């Protein structure tokens, strides 16, 4: 989903993302990890298309919020109790 044209194919480029992890307990008491993946290796050509990396240190303290950008930005939740992945979301492309 949203891995077309010049957007990365996620499973081939996993090492190219910087990650954020947030943990919480759901209403059933299950341990959930919410992980965000944001592209970390922009080229000059990516910059020309309007894609760029936030160089500040804010991403270490708060969730990065990115609109559009196709598979340069995606997220998923992991239920540690059931060992299931859910709510995969890949950004759209404007």
PASEBA-1860 file (N, C-alpha, C; in nm, 3 decimals):
! residues 94
1> XXXXXXXX> 0.084/-0.117/0.000/0.000/0.000/0.000/0.089/0.124/0.000 ~ 0.065/0.218/-0.090/0.138/0.344/-0.102/0.289/0.326/-0.117 ~ 0.329/0.219/-0.184/0.470/0.192/-0.211/0.489/0.185/-0.362 ~ 0.463/0.295/-0.430/0.466/0.298/-0.575/0.552/0.414/-0.623 ~ 0.569/0.423/-0.752/0.650/0.528/-0.814/0.787/0.536/-0.747 ~ 0.819/0.647/-0.687/0.951/0.666/-0.627/0.951/0.646/-0.475 ~ 0.842/0.592/-0.422/0.834/0.566/-0.278/0.901/0.432/-0.246 ~ 0.966/0.422/-0.129/1.037/0.298/-0.096/0.944/0.180/-0.074
9> XXXXXXXX> 0.994/0.061/-0.106/0.925/-0.064/-0.073/0.972/-0.100/0.068 ~ 0.880/-0.097/0.162/0.913/-0.103/0.305/1.002/-0.222/0.340 ~ 0.963/-0.342/0.303/1.040/-0.460/0.349/1.181/-0.464/0.289 ~ 1.205/-0.391/0.184/1.340/-0.387/0.125/1.427/-0.279/0.186 ~ 1.367/-0.183/0.255/1.440/-0.067/0.305/1.425/-0.046/0.456 ~ 1.397/-0.150/0.533/1.374/-0.134/0.676/1.488/-0.062/0.749 ~ 1.609/-0.083/0.707/1.723/-0.020/0.774/1.733/0.130/0.745 ~ 1.652/0.180/0.655/1.657/0.321/0.616/1.560/0.409/0.693
17> XXXXXXXX> 1.495/0.355/0.794/1.398/0.431/0.873/1.451/0.457/1.013 ~ 1.423/0.577/1.063/1.446/0.600/1.206/1.314/0.569/1.273 ~ 1.323/0.512/1.391/1.205/0.456/1.456/1.176/0.524/1.588 ~ 1.048/0.524/1.620/1.003/0.570/1.751/0.915/0.459/1.808 ~ 0.929/0.434/1.938/0.848/0.332/2.003/0.779/0.392/2.125 ~ 0.650/0.367/2.137/0.572/0.411/2.251/0.498/0.290/2.305 ~ 0.496/0.275/2.435/0.426/0.162/2.494/0.307/0.207/2.576 ~ 0.203/0.122/2.577/0.085/0.150/2.660/0.010/0.020/2.685
25> XXXXXXXX> -0.083/0.025/2.777/-0.172/-0.088/2.804/-0.308/-0.056/2.744 ~ -0.367/-0.152/2.670/-0.500/-0.129/2.613/-0.607/-0.157/2.719 ~ -0.733/-0.145/2.680/-0.844/-0.161/2.775/-0.854/-0.303/2.832 ~ -0.790/-0.401/2.766/-0.787/-0.539/2.816/-0.664/-0.567/2.901 ~ -0.581/-0.466/2.922/-0.459/-0.485/2.999/-0.344/-0.541/2.917 ~ -0.360/-0.551/2.785/-0.254/-0.602/2.699/-0.147/-0.495/2.678 ~ -0.023/-0.540/2.670/0.089/-0.451/2.644/0.098/-0.425/2.493 ~ 0.092/-0.298/2.456/0.094/-0.259/2.315/0.216/-0.171/2.290
33> XXXXXXXX> 0.286/-0.199/2.182/0.393/-0.111/2.135/0.343/-0.044/2.008 ~ 0.348/0.087/2.007/0.310/0.167/1.891/0.441/0.216/1.830 ~ 0.470/0.173/1.709/0.598/0.205/1.644/0.574/0.292/1.521 ~ 0.651/0.398/1.509/0.646/0.481/1.389/0.780/0.469/1.317 ~ 0.774/0.472/1.186/0.892/0.458/1.101/0.897/0.578/1.007 ~ 1.003/0.655/1.016/1.018/0.775/0.934/1.150/0.768/0.860 ~ 1.145/0.795/0.732/1.260/0.784/0.643/1.377/0.863/0.697 ~ 1.495/0.806/0.691/1.614/0.867/0.750/1.725/0.889/0.647
41> XXXXXXXX> 1.701/0.858/0.521/1.809/0.865/0.422/1.763/0.935/0.295 ~ 1.737/1.062/0.308/1.690/1.138/0.192/1.805/1.174/0.099 ~ 1.777/1.168/-0.030/1.876/1.207/-0.132/1.844/1.349/-0.178 ~ 1.930/1.403/-0.260/1.906/1.535/-0.320/1.776/1.531/-0.401 ~ 1.752/1.422/-0.470/1.631/1.410/-0.551/1.506/1.407/-0.464 ~ 1.515/1.343/-0.346/1.402/1.344/-0.253/1.370/1.487/-0.212 ~ 1.473/1.565/-0.184/1.454/1.705/-0.146/1.385/1.785/-0.255 ~ 1.420/1.758/-0.379/1.356/1.827/-0.491/1.208/1.792/-0.502
49> XXXXXXXX> 1.171/1.672/-0.457/1.030/1.631/-0.458/0.957/1.678/-0.333 ~ 1.028/1.747/-0.242/0.964/1.802/-0.123/0.976/1.716/0.001 ~ 1.053/1.608/-0.004/1.073/1.522/0.112/1.202/1.564/0.183 ~ 1.194/1.575/0.314/1.314/1.611/0.391/1.301/1.557/0.533 ~ 1.414/1.550/0.600/1.419/1.498/0.736/1.427/1.613/0.835 ~ 1.349/1.606/0.940/1.358/1.703/1.048/1.490/1.677/1.121 ~ 1.580/1.771/1.116/1.713/1.753/1.175/1.719/1.788/1.323 ~ 1.608/1.837/1.379/1.608/1.871/1.521/1.607/1.743/1.606
57> XXXXXXXX> 1.622/1.760/1.734/1.620/1.647/1.827/1.480/1.622/1.883 ~ 1.379/1.695/1.832/1.242/1.680/1.883/1.189/1.538/1.870 ~ 1.230/1.467/1.766/1.177/1.332/1.743/1.214/1.237/1.857 ~ 1.314/1.272/1.936/1.352/1.187/2.049/1.262/1.209/2.170 ~ 1.182/1.318/2.166/1.100/1.354/2.281/0.951/1.345/2.254 ~ 0.911/1.356/2.128/0.769/1.356/2.095/0.745/1.286/1.962 ~ 0.624/1.239/1.942/0.591/1.167/1.819/0.603/1.258/1.698 ~ 0.671/1.208/1.598/0.679/1.281/1.472/0.546/1.269/1.401
65> XXXXXXXX> 0.494/1.380/1.356/0.368/1.381/1.282/0.400/1.425/1.140 ~ 0.375/1.335/1.045/0.406/1.362/0.905/0.280/1.335/0.823 ~ 0.243/1.431/0.741/0.128/1.415/0.652/0.179/1.381/0.513 ~ 0.112/1.294/0.448/0.150/1.248/0.314/0.287/1.181/0.318 ~ 0.355/1.176/0.206/0.489/1.120/0.202/0.496/0.972/0.169 ~ 0.384/0.910/0.135/0.378/0.768/0.099/0.456/0.683/0.198 ~ 0.523/0.581/0.151/0.588/0.485/0.243/0.717/0.539/0.305 ~ 0.745/0.667/0.288/0.854/0.729/0.364/0.816/0.738/0.512
73> XXXXXXXX> 0.686/0.727/0.541/0.637/0.737/0.678/0.526/0.634/0.698 ~ 0.542/0.549/0.799/0.439/0.449/0.828/0.444/0.411/0.974 ~ 0.341/0.342/1.020/0.332/0.304/1.161/0.258/0.172/1.175 ~ 0.279/0.111/1.289/0.214/-0.018/1.318/0.207/-0.036/1.469 ~ 0.113/-0.117/1.513/0.101/-0.151/1.655/0.128/-0.299/1.672 ~ 0.189/-0.332/1.786/0.226/-0.470/1.818/0.166/-0.506/1.953 ~ 0.087/-0.612/1.957/0.031/-0.661/2.083/0.130/-0.765/2.136 ~ 0.196/-0.733/2.245/0.297/-0.824/2.300/0.235/-0.947/2.365
81> XXXXXXXX> 0.111/-0.936/2.410/0.045/-1.051/2.472/0.004/-1.155/2.369 ~ -0.051/-1.110/2.257/-0.098/-1.203/2.154/0.004/-1.223/2.043 ~ 0.112/-1.143/2.045/0.217/-1.146/1.942/0.159/-1.121/1.803 ~ 0.065/-1.027/1.795/0.003/-0.991/1.667/0.031/-0.846/1.633 ~ 0.046/-0.821/1.503/0.060/-0.686/1.451/-0.077/-0.637/1.408 ~ -0.104/-0.508/1.425/-0.232/-0.454/1.382/-0.221/-0.305/1.353 ~ -0.322/-0.253/1.288/-0.333/-0.111/1.252/-0.210/-0.060/1.176 ~ -0.169/-0.135/1.075/-0.064/-0.086/0.986/-0.118/0.035/0.911
89> XXXXXX> -0.043/0.142/0.912/-0.083/0.262/0.838/0.035/0.315/0.760 ~ 0.019/0.327/0.630/0.122/0.383/0.543/0.067/0.516/0.494 ~ 0.146/0.624/0.507/0.098/0.755/0.465/0.059/0.755/0.319 ~ -0.033/0.843/0.287/-0.077/0.860/0.150/0.018/0.952/0.074 ~ -0.017/0.982/-0.046/0.066/1.069/-0.130/-0.023/1.176/-0.191 ~ 0.012/1.302/-0.166/-0.070/1.412/-0.218/-0.028/1.450/-0.356
END
